[in-house]
Amino acid sequence: MKKREIAAALGIAVTMTGCAAYEINQIKTNDTIELGSTYTPNYNDYFELGKRVKATDITVDTSSIDVNAVGNYDVVFTYNNDSYKVNLSVVDSTSPVLTLKDNVDSVERGSEIKASDYAEASDLSSCKVYFSFDGEEKDSLQIPLDYDADNDNYICKLVAIDDSQNKSETKEITIPLVAVAKYIIEPIDDTTMYALQELNVRSQPYTDDDSKVVNTLKKDDEIIVNGKVNYDNSLWYVIKSDSEEKQFVNNKLITTEKPVDQKQSGGNSGNSSTTKPSGGNSGQQSGGNSTGGGSSSSNADGKSDEDFFNESGWSDESGFPMSDCISF
């Protein structure tokens, strides 16, 4: 009796060992690959095979996998009509590559600029270029209107970020700024004006070294102005001209009043003569109090040139550059 029981037990053990030889044991149910990489499934990575299991009897289906798109996919192994699934995650852990563009154009202060205008990014997934500004990423920003007038460059930091929030290295770019204008010309209607004296016409509305003399006007010369500039508490007019170079004259040296012939009485004698600018020591003025030689000529109000300019505030003390007043 005991021999029969032992023989039965041995038969069961042999049968179970034989079944195990034809079984497969799944040891891994999840896997991860990098975006854009090649995926070649190997059953040895996921299963322990029985001794009698032939690898050729195992089939695998990877048709649902897109290695170029981040996501989770099922890899299906089949053996003896039994299916075994492995969850495959396609991930993106690679940072984008940021490349700065060449030939950066100048912009004006107050301008809105876009990060994509200054750099390009490459990545296997979608990505964008941003300004890295005060700890934040912005695809555009506005250059302050009051940005340092003495600084002709605006320096920014750029970074690229992809859909998986991978960041590129940060790079700096220098954006040239349009120079700040020293003055703004305000257009006005064409206005006829006349020179109060012989004077200089300048290329800028001031008398610094970069403001050259481009023309001169004689007393009573007629001009047309079509613009004005307030610069350093002084008013200048723009002379209408076909020239591309602007021409400026200080408002203290011109007037809208058309000059008239001036005659001066010679005491009580009734004799008169037309007043003209003095020509050195050769001219004389008529009149009871006139003297020969280098006497001063009279202006429209009958005052001497010296009195006229002093009363008009055109002396050196007024702050006006007397260099634009040509000697009488």
C-alpha positions in Angstrom: 0.0 0.0 0.0 2.7 2.4 0.9 4.5 1.7 -2.3 1.5 2.6 -4.3 1.2 6.0 -2.5 4.8 6.8 -3.1 4.5 6.0 -6.7 1.4 8.2 -7.0 3.2 11.1 -5.3 6.2 10.7 -7.7 3.8 10.8 -10.7 2.2 14.1 -9.5 5.6 15.7 -9.0 6.8 14.7 -12.4 3.6 16.0 -14.0 4.0 19.4 -12.1 7.7 19.7 -13.1 6.7 19.0 -16.7 4.1 21.8 -16.7 6.5 24.3 -15.2 8.9 23.6 -18.0 6.3 25.0 -20.4 5.4 28.1 -18.3 6.7 31.7 -18.4 6.9 33.9 -15.4 6.6 37.7 -15.8 9.1 39.6 -13.7 8.7 43.2 -15.0 5.6 45.1 -15.9 6.9 48.6 -16.6 9.6 50.1 -18.6 10.8 53.6 -19.7 12.5 54.9 -22.8 13.7 58.4 -24.0 11.7 60.3 -26.5 13.0 59.6 -30.0 14.9 56.5 -29.1 14.6 53.1 -30.7 12.6 50.5 -28.8 13.5 46.8 -29.3 11.6 44.6 -26.8 13.5 41.7 -25.4 11.4 39.0 -23.6 14.4 38.3 -21.3 13.9 41.7 -19.8 10.4 40.9 -18.7 10.0 37.1 -18.3 11.6 34.0 -16.8 11.1 31.2 -19.3 10.5 27.5 -18.6 13.2 25.2 -19.9 10.9 23.9 -22.7 9.6 27.3 -23.7 10.8 28.3 -27.1 11.4 32.0 -27.7 10.0 31.7 -31.2 6.7 30.7 -29.7 6.4 34.1 -28.0 5.0 37.0 -30.1 5.1 40.7 -29.2 2.9 43.5 -30.4 4.3 47.1 -30.4 2.0 48.7 -32.9 0.5 51.2 -30.4 3.9 52.7 -29.5 5.0 56.1 -30.9 8.6 56.7 -29.7 8.3 60.3 -31.0 5.5 61.3 -28.7 5.6 61.4 -24.9 3.1 59.0 -23.4 2.3 55.6 -22.0 1.9 52.6 -24.3 1.1 48.8 -23.9 3.6 46.3 -25.2 1.7 42.9 -25.5 3.5 39.6 -25.3 1.6 36.4 -26.3 2.4 32.7 -25.5 0.1 29.7 -25.8 -2.9 32.1 -26.2 -2.1 33.9 -23.0 -1.3 37.6 -23.1 1.1 39.5 -20.9 1.3 43.3 -20.9 4.2 45.7 -20.2 3.5 49.4 -19.7 6.0 51.4 -21.7 6.5 55.1 -20.8 8.1 57.4 -23.5 9.6 60.4 -21.6 11.4 63.5 -22.5 14.3 64.4 -20.2 16.6 66.1 -22.7 17.0 69.9 -22.6 16.4 72.0 -25.7 19.3 73.5 -27.6 19.2 77.4 -27.7 20.9 79.3 -30.5 21.1 83.1 -30.6 20.3 84.8 -33.9 22.8 87.0 -35.7 22.2 90.6 -37.0 20.2 92.1 -34.0 18.4 95.3 -35.1 18.3 98.4 -33.0 15.1 99.2 -31.2 13.7 102.3 -29.5 13.2 102.7 -25.8 9.6 101.8 -24.9 9.4 99.1 -27.6 7.9 95.7 -27.0 10.3 92.9 -28.0 9.7 89.2 -28.5 12.1 86.5 -27.4 11.6 84.5 -30.6 13.1 87.4 -32.6 16.4 86.9 -30.9 16.9 83.1 -30.6 15.8 79.7 -31.9 15.4 76.5 -30.0 15.5 72.9 -31.2 14.1 69.9 -29.4 12.3 66.6 -30.2 9.2 68.0 -28.5 7.6 71.3 -28.8 9.5 74.2 -27.2 9.5 78.0 -27.0 12.1 80.7 -26.4 11.5 83.0 -23.4 13.2 86.0 -21.8 14.4 85.1 -18.3 13.5 88.2 -16.4 13.4 88.7 -12.6 13.1 85.0 -12.0 10.2 84.7 -14.5 10.0 83.5 -18.1 8.2 85.8 -20.5 7.9 85.4 -24.3 7.9 89.2 -24.7 8.8 92.3 -22.6 8.8 96.0 -22.9 12.0 98.0 -22.7 11.4 100.8 -20.2 10.9 104.2 -21.8 13.1 105.8 -19.2 15.9 103.2 -19.5 19.3 104.7 -18.9 19.8 107.4 -21.6 23.6 107.0 -21.3 23.4 103.2 -22.1 23.0 102.4 -25.8 22.5 98.6 -25.1 19.8 96.6 -23.4 21.1 93.2 -22.2 18.6 90.3 -21.8 18.8 86.6 -20.8 17.1 84.0 -23.0 16.1 80.4 -22.3 14.2 77.7 -24.1 11.7 75.5 -22.4 10.0 72.4 -23.9 6.6 70.7 -23.1 8.2 68.6 -20.5 9.6 71.7 -18.7 13.2 70.9 -19.6 15.2 74.1 -19.8 18.1 75.0 -22.0 21.2 76.8 -20.8 20.6 80.5 -20.4 22.3 82.8 -22.8 22.7 86.6 -22.8 22.0 88.8 -25.8 22.8 92.5 -26.3 20.1 94.5 -28.1 21.3 97.9 -29.4 19.1 100.9 -28.6 18.4 103.8 -30.8 20.1 106.9 -29.3 17.9 109.1 -27.3 17.1 112.3 -29.2 18.4 115.4 -27.5 15.3 117.3 -28.6 12.0 116.9 -30.4 11.0 119.2 -33.3 7.4 120.4 -33.0 5.9 121.1 -36.5 4.2 124.5 -36.9 2.5 126.3 -39.8 4.8 128.0 -42.2 5.6 131.4 -40.7 7.5 134.2 -42.3 10.1 135.8 -40.1 12.9 138.4 -40.4 16.4 138.6 -39.0 16.8 141.3 -36.4 20.5 141.5 -37.1 23.3 139.6 -38.9 23.4 136.1 -37.4 24.5 132.5 -37.6 22.2 129.6 -38.7 23.2 126.4 -36.9 22.9 122.6 -37.6 21.6 122.0 -34.0 19.4 124.0 -31.6 22.3 124.9 -29.4 25.9 126.2 -29.7 27.9 123.2 -28.5 30.8 121.9 -30.6 28.6 119.6 -32.6 26.4 122.4 -33.7 28.1 123.8 -36.7 27.3 127.1 -38.5 25.7 126.1 -41.8 24.6 129.6 -43.0 24.4 133.2 -42.1 21.6 135.8 -42.3 21.9 139.5 -42.8 19.7 142.0 -41.0 16.1 142.0 -42.3 16.7 138.8 -44.3 13.4 137.0 -44.8 13.0 133.3 -43.9 10.2 130.8 -43.5 10.1 128.6 -40.4 8.0 125.4 -40.0 9.1 123.9 -36.7 10.3 124.8 -33.2 12.4 123.2 -30.5 12.6 124.0 -26.8 16.1 123.0 -25.8 17.8 123.8 -22.5 15.3 126.6 -21.7 15.8 128.2 -25.1 13.5 128.4 -28.1 14.8 127.7 -31.6 13.0 127.8 -34.9 13.6 125.4 -37.8 14.1 127.1 -41.1 12.1 125.6 -44.0 14.5 124.2 -46.5 14.9 121.6 -49.2 18.1 120.4 -47.6 18.1 117.2 -45.6 20.1 118.9 -42.9 18.1 120.9 -40.4 18.8 124.6 -39.9 18.1 126.3 -36.6 18.0 129.9 -35.5 17.4 131.3 -32.0 14.0 133.0 -31.6 15.7 136.0 -29.9 17.4 136.9 -33.2 14.3 136.9 -35.5 10.9 138.5 -35.5 7.5 138.2 -37.3 7.4 142.0 -37.8 8.3 143.0 -41.4 11.1 145.6 -41.4 10.3 149.1 -42.8 12.5 151.8 -44.2 13.7 153.8 -41.2 14.3 157.6 -41.4 15.7 159.7 -38.7 15.2 163.4 -38.3 18.3 165.6 -38.3 17.5 167.8 -35.3 14.9 170.5 -36.3 16.2 171.0 -39.7 13.7 168.6 -41.3 16.5 166.8 -43.1 16.5 162.9 -42.8 18.4 159.9 -44.0 17.8 156.1 -44.2 19.5 154.2 -41.4 21.8 151.5 -42.4 24.2 149.3 -40.4 27.4 151.2 -39.6 30.3 150.4 -41.9 33.3 150.7 -39.6 34.4 154.3 -39.1 33.5 155.5 -42.5 29.8 156.3 -41.9 28.2 159.2 -40.1 24.7 159.7 -38.8 22.7 162.9 -39.3 21.2 164.5 -36.3 22.0 167.1 -33.8 23.8 164.9 -31.5 25.7 162.8 -34.0 29.4 162.5 -34.1 31.7 161.3 -36.8 33.7 158.1 -36.9 32.6 155.0 -34.9 29.2 156.2 -33.6 26.5 153.6 -33.0 23.7 153.0 -35.5 20.1 153.2 -34.4 17.5 150.5 -34.4 13.8 150.7 -35.2 13.0 152.3 -31.8 15.7 154.9 -32.3 18.0 153.3 -29.7 21.6 152.4 -30.3 22.5 148.8 -31.0 24.2 148.5 -27.6 21.1 149.8 -25.8 18.8 147.7 -27.9 20.5 144.4 -27.1 21.0 145.2 -23.4 17.4 146.1 -22.9 16.3 143.0 -24.8 18.2 140.7 -22.5 20.7 139.7 -25.1 23.7 140.5 -23.0 26.1 137.8 -21.8 24.4 137.8 -18.5 21.1 136.6 -20.1 22.7 133.2 -20.8 22.2 133.5 -24.6 25.3 132.6 -26.6 26.5 135.9 -28.1 28.5 133.8 -30.6 25.4 133.7 -32.8 25.3 137.5 -32.9 27.7 138.6 -35.6 29.5 141.9 -34.7 27.8 145.0 -35.9 
